[in-house]
Amino acid sequence: MAYVQIRGEFPLQVDSIVSAKDGEDKNSKVVEAKVSVKIENACFQNPLPLMGVRHGNFSSDTPPVFHMHFDESGWHVDKLVH
């Protein structure tokens, strides 16, 4: 299987939530989710799975972990957690 590293802003598709737990304050969560990246190009007809990090290495079996916060407009992703 081939892998590629991308940089920039891309639309994400949440395939499933694996786990969600409270963050460091009442307005934050740490969410582990299976997520795919949508690339608008004929070469990429299906969304590409985003890999998570386990023991310092990317792994297709590990879902990425997101830090999220809540404000008056709803939930937002702050960053990817490694």
N, C-alpha and C positions, 0 to 999 in steps of 0.2 A: 504494500500500500504506500502511495506517495503522500508526502506532507508538504505544506507550504506555510510560510510565515507571512502574515499581512500586517499592514500598518495603516492607520487612518480611521475614518468613521464609516461604519457599515451598519445596515439594519440587521437586527438580531431577531430570531424566531425562538421563542421558548417552547421546547418540545415537552418537557416535564419538569416539575419541581421535585428534587430528591429530598431536600430538607430545608427547614427555615428555623432559625433560632434568634432570640433577642440579641441585639448588639450591645455596645457599651453604654448606650442611653436608651430612654423610652421611645425615641423617634428613629431608631435604627434597627436593622435586621441583617443577619448574615445568611445568605441564601445559596444553597448548592443546587444547580439546575443543569439539565441537559439542554444545551442551546446550540442553534445553528446560525451560520452567517449567510445572509442572502447577498449574492453578488450579481448585479444586473449585467450579465454578459452571456452571449449564446453558448460559450464554452462551459458555463456553470449552470446547467438547467435545474439542478436541485440544490437546496441550501447545504452548506458544508458544515459538518460538526466541529464545534469549538472544543479543543482538548483542555483538560485541567492539568495541574501540576501535582505530582506525587514524588516525594523524596528528591525534589529539585529537578525532576525530569518530566517533560510533557508525556501524558499517557492518554490514549484513546479510551481507556476504561474509567478514567477519572473525570467526573463533571467539574467544570469551573465553579469557583466560589465568588460570589458578588457581595460587596458591602452596599447596602441600600439605606436611604434615609427618607423620612416622611416630612412633608411640609404642607402648606395650605393647598398646593396644587396636586398632591398625591405622592406616590412612591417614586423614587428616582435612584438609579444606580450611581454610586459615588466612584467606585473603582472595582477592578478585579483583584481578588486577594490570592496571593501565591503562598 
